[in-house]
Amino acid sequence: MRLATWNVNSVKARLPRLVDWLAGVRPDVVCLQETKCAAGGFPVEQVGELGYAVAAHGDGRWNGVALLSRVGLDEVSRGFPGEPGFDALADGVPPESPESPETGAGSTPPEARAGGTGAAPPEARAIGATCGGLRVWSLYAPNGRTVDSPHYRYKLAWFAAFREALESELATGSPLVACGDYNVAPTDADVWDPAQFAGSTHVTPAERQALAGLRELGLRDVVPTAMKGPHPFTYWDYRAGMFHQNKGMRIDLVYAAAGVADRVRSAYVDREARKGKAPSDHAPIVVDLDL
C-alpha cells in the first residue's frame, strides 16, 4: 500500500496540481489537510476519475480534512470522541484562520479543555476511516498562534483529547496510522534554526510532550528520507525564498502503530510537489507499506 499525507492549503486552489500529482504518484490512500472546503463542495468527481473514493470533513472557511482511497473507505469518523472546539466568543478572539507557523515565530488544565467555555463545536480537523484493513487518520492540529494565546491552550487540549481517542482505538489491536499536519516540530533538528523559534509555538516543551504522549501509546514517528540536505523538512514559508534556501520545518508527520511501522519499505518527502507555480507551502510525504 502506498500512503501519502499532504497539507494542500486549499484543495480548490491546488486542484490541478493535486490531480496531476495523484496520477503520477498513484498513492492508494491520501490524507489531505487544510482543504478549506465544505464537505459537500469537495471536488469528488475530479479525483473520482482517478479511482478514488472520498470522505471529506470541512465547513468551507478554514481548516478541513479529507481522505481519498482506492482500497476501500469504511467506518468513517468525522472528528473523534471528546474533541474540543474553540469558543471564540468566550475568549474574545477570532477563530483559527490562514496559518503560518513562523508568523509568531500530557494533562491539560480544566480551563483549557476547549479554549474557553467548551460550548463551541469541534472544528474540522480530524477524519478517520478504515482503508484496505488499515485504520487511517488525517489530522490538522491547531496552530496555537502564540504561547500566551487561548489558541495555544486549545491546541494542547486538542492533543490531549486525541490521545485519549487513539488509546481506545489502539486497544482493539487494529493496525493504525495517524498522518497529517501536527503543527509541532518534534525536535530542534526539525527546524532550520532553533534560535529563530525561541519563545514561539511549534517547538515548546508542552507541544513536544503532546507528541511524546502519542508515542507512549506505541506509535512510532515514521521519519521520511530527506530529499535535499540533512533534514526532511515538509513546510517552508512562502516568504523570502525560504524553500529555495531550505529553511523549513518538519511539522507534517506520520505516526504509525508498531505493526505498521515495522512494514514501512520507504518514506520520502516529495519536494517536487512544492515547486512550480502556486504550490502549497507544504510538501507531501509518501510512505510505501508492505501490508
Buried (B, 14 or more C-beta within 10 A) or exposed (E): BBBBBBBBBBBEBBBEBBBEBBEEBEBBBBBBBBBBBBBEBBBBEBBEEEEBBBBBBBBBBBBBBBBBBBBBBEEEBBBBEBBBBBBBEBBEBEBBEEBEBBBBBEEBEEEBBBBBEBEBEBBBBBBBBBBBEBBBBBBBBBBBBBBEBBBBBBBBBBBBBBBBBBBEBBEEEBBBBBBBBBBBBBEEEBBBEEEEBEEBBBBBEBBBBBBEBBEEBBBBBBBBEBBEEEBBBBBBBEEEEBBEEBBBBBBBBBBBBEEBBEBBEEBBBBBBBBEEEEBBBBBBBBBBBEB
